[in-house]
Amino acid sequence: MYVLGSFPGAINVLGWQFLNTYGAIVQGNFRNAHAGCHSIADMANVVGGPWLKEIVGVLFLVTYAIVGASGIFGASVGLNALSNHAICTNYFMLVATAAVCILASFRKFEKIAWLTWVGFISVFVAVFVVVPKEGDFDLGYHVIGNPTFVAGITSVASIFCSGAGTSAFLPVISEMKRPRDYNKAVYVCMGIVTAAYLSFSLVVYRYCGQWVASPSLGSAGDVVKKVAYGIALPGLLVSACLYIHHLQSNSFVHWSVWFACTIGMSAVSFLLASGIPIFNYLLALAGSLTFSPLALGLPGTFGSMTTPITAREDS
């Protein structure tokens, strides 16, 4: 918000979240029309064949390794704050990576549903702890900012990334009792995310200005920062484990592949978090490099292939 200003920032939040919501609905409708699809890579195979499936599969893995890295980095910052920087941040990243790997080893999303609720509530409460404790003096609040191109596009990509993980919704459809209720779930989810993101970001920016920390839980001083990170730590770990979690079957081969993938994804996320130890840059990298084709490009293709005109041509 500081880079863009409150008004352009709010417009970006609303615009990107509405567009991401529409993309999520298009993806869900296409998946429900092709029941054999369990991921966005499967859907890419339908529209573009094996080559597109492999390309999208790589994009998917890179995307969630980056987002997993942001969760690991956030958790390491929290551990640093709680311990008064007792050891090097890289060691805390190792601890966070190990915790994320263990949490991600549950086979089905239904087995970690309670973790998602713990994570959601902990982060939500932590933000409420931070917001009322901000200062009441001018720290550089701007309605409209004056960023450079690089700073501006980085901020825009970070905002876009906040709601662009819609391709992660698709495997959940397979575990829903009524897959046709997917659209309702998306509207509720994205509505809450948009309202929370917009209100919290505007309030924190108003009372922190240019001194907003990244992650923003560290914006309200040492004591409140420790309280906020102590509450939010489960949510930071869960946010990473959800993006490293994959598996459908239950056999020795699948379990072997499962643990190899989980450990491998955790290791790659750790390396990314260590190599790019700036939270906003990790999000901007994911938004610009990989989420843009997954959340914007492919849904456009899926939508064009399910229009009445296309259906008539195919028949």
N, C-alpha and C positions, 0 to 999 in steps of 0.2 A: 504493500500500500504506500509506503514512503516514497518509493521510486516513481510510481505512477500518479500518486495523489488519490485522495479518497473517492472522488467522483469517477475518474477513469477506472480506478481499481474495482469499484462496485459494479460498474458496467461490465468489466471483464469477468467478474465472478458470475454475474447473472447470465451473461451471454454464453460463456463456456459451459456452465452447468446445464443450461437449457439444451445446448447442442449435444452435450454428452448424454443427457437423458434421452433425447430423440435417437441418438445412435444406439443406446442400450435397448430401446424398444425395437428398433429395426433388427438388431442382432437376435433378440429373443424370438421375434416373429419368424425369422428365417430358420432359426434352430428348431422351433416347434413344427415348422413345415417340413423339416428334414430330420426326423427323429434319430437317425443314425449318427448325427453330429453331437459330439460331446465337448468340443472345444472350438475355438475360432480357427485353428488349423484344419480341423475336419471340414468346417464350412468353406474355407478357402479351397479345399480339394474339390468341393462341389462346383465352385464357380470358375476355377482355374486349373484344376488337375494337380498331379503330384508335385510339379515344380513349384507352383504357388504355395502348396501345402508346406513344403520344406522351408521355403523362404519365410512364410508367416510363423512357422514353428520356431525358427531361429529368432525372429523378432520378438516372439512371445517370451522366450527364455531370457533374452537379453533385457527386455523390459522389466521382468519380474526380479531378475538379479539386481538391477539398478534400484528398484523400489525396495527390495529386501535390504539392500545396502543402506538406504536412507533410514529404515527402521533400526538397523543395527547401530548406525551412527547416532541416532537420537537416543537410543538406550544407553550407549556409552557416555554420551553427554550427561544423561541423568545420573548414571553411576558416578561419574566424575564430580558432579555437584554434591551428591549425597555423602561422598567420602572426603570432601575438601581436597580433591585432586591428589589422593594418596599415592597413586601410581600413574604410569604413562597411559594416555588414552587408548593406545593400541592394545594394551593388556585388557582394558575394559571392553574393547571391541571383541577380543577373543572370548571373554566371558559371555557377552551378549550373543555372539555367534553360536556358542555351545548351547545356550538356553533356547535360542530360536530353532536350532536343529532338532533338539529334543521335542519341543512343542510341535514342530512340523511333521514329526514322525507318526502321529496319529493317522490311521488309514483313511478315514472318511470325515467329511466336513461335519456330519452329524455328531461325531465323537468330540469335536472341538467347538461345538456351538456355544457351550458355556464359556469357553475362552473368549469368543468374540463379544459376548455380552459383558464379561469382565473388562475386556479391553476398551469397549465403547464407553462404559460407565466411568472407568478410571480416567480416561482422557477428557471426557466431558466435564467431570467434577474438577479435574485439575485446571482446566481453562477458567472455570468459575472462580477458582481460588485466586488465579492471577488477575483476572479482569478488575475486581473491586479494589485491588491494592496498588493500582498504578498511581503515579503522581498527578498533581492537579496544576502543573505549570507548563508553560509553552516549551515544547521540545522540537519544534520544526514541523508542525502539522500543516499540510497543504491540501487544499481542495483539488487543485490540478498541479501535478508535478512537472518537472522539466528535465526528463532523463535523456541520457545519450541513447543511441540506438541499441548498443549492446546491453546496457542496463535495463532498458525498457523491454526488449524482447526476452531477456532472461526472466524478468518478472512475469510477463505474459505467459511464457511457457510453464513457469511454476504454478500459476493459477490454473491453467488448463490441465496440468497434470493432476491437480487435486481431485478431479472428478472423472478422469479419463480411464480409470481401471475397469471399464465396463466389460471387457473381455473376460475378466475374472468371474463375472456373474454366470457365465454360460455353464460351467461344470456343476454349479449348484442346481440348475434346472433338473438335472438327472436325479437328484436326491429329493426333489419336491414331491409331495403327495399329489399335488395338482399343478402340473407344469403350466397350465393355462392361467394360473394366478400370478405368473411371473411379472406381467405388466403392472399389476397392482403393487407388487412388492417394490418394483423399480421406482414407481412414482412416490411411494412413501419414503423409501430410502433416500432418493435424490432430493426430495423436498426437505427432509430433515438436514441433510448434508449442506444444501444450499443456504438454508436459513441460518444454520449454526456458523458456517464459514463466513457468511456476509456480516452477521452481527458481531461475532467475536473479533474478526479482523479489523472492522471499523472501530470498535471500542478500544482494542489494544493499541491500534495505531494512533487514535486520538490522544491517548494518555501516555504514550511512549515516544511517539514521533520517530525521529531518526535513530533512536536508541533501541528499537525493537530488536530483540535477540533472535537468533535462528538456531534451533526452534524457539518459538515465542514464549515457551514456558519459563525461560530464564530472564524475562524482561522486568521482573518486579522486585529485585533485590535478593540478597543471599538467603534470608530465612524463608521467604515466600517461594523462592526458586526451589529450595529443598523440599518444602511441603508439596509443591506442584509436581516435581519430578518423582517424589516418593509415591504419590497417588497415581501418576500417569505411567509409571514404569511397566506395569503389566500390559497396558495398551500399546506401548511402543514395541514391546516384544511380540505381541500378537499381530500387530500390523505387518511385521516382517515375516512371521511364520505363515501367514495366510498366502503370501506371494511365493513361498518356497514349497507349499503343500501341493502334492499331486498324487493320485493313484486311484484305480478303479477295482482291480481284481484282488484275489486272495489266494496266492500260491507261493511256493518257494521262489520261483523265478521272479514273480512280480515283487515280492518282498525284497529280494536281493537288489533288483533294479531300483525299487523304491528308496531303499536306504542309500544306495549309491547316488541317486539323483538328489536326495535331500542333502547329503553331506557335500556333494559337488556344488549344488546351488548355494549352500551356506558358505562354502569356501570362496566361491566367486564373489558373492556379496561382500564378504569380509575384505577381499582384495580391493574391490571398488570403493568401499567405505574408507579404507586406509589410503587409497590413492587420490580420492577426491573428498577430503574431509571438510566439505562445506555443504551444509544441508540444502540450501537453495540451488546450488549448482547441480547436485544430484537429481533433484526434482526437475530442473530445467533440462538436463540432459535426457532424462526419460521422456519428458513431454515433447521435445523437439525431434529426437532421433527415432523413437519407437512407438510412443503412444499416438503420434499423429497418423501414421498409416493404420494402426490397429483400431483406433477409436473414431477416426474420421474417414479415411480412404476406403477401407473395406466395408463399413456399413453402407456407404454410398453404392458400392457394387452390389451388395446384398439387396438393397432396396430396389435397384433397377431391375434385378432379376425376378422380383416378386410382384411387379406391377401388372395390372390387367393387360396392358399392351403386349408385354413380353409373353405372358401366358397365352394370349391368342396366337402370337407368332410361333410359339413352340408347338401349339396344337395343329 
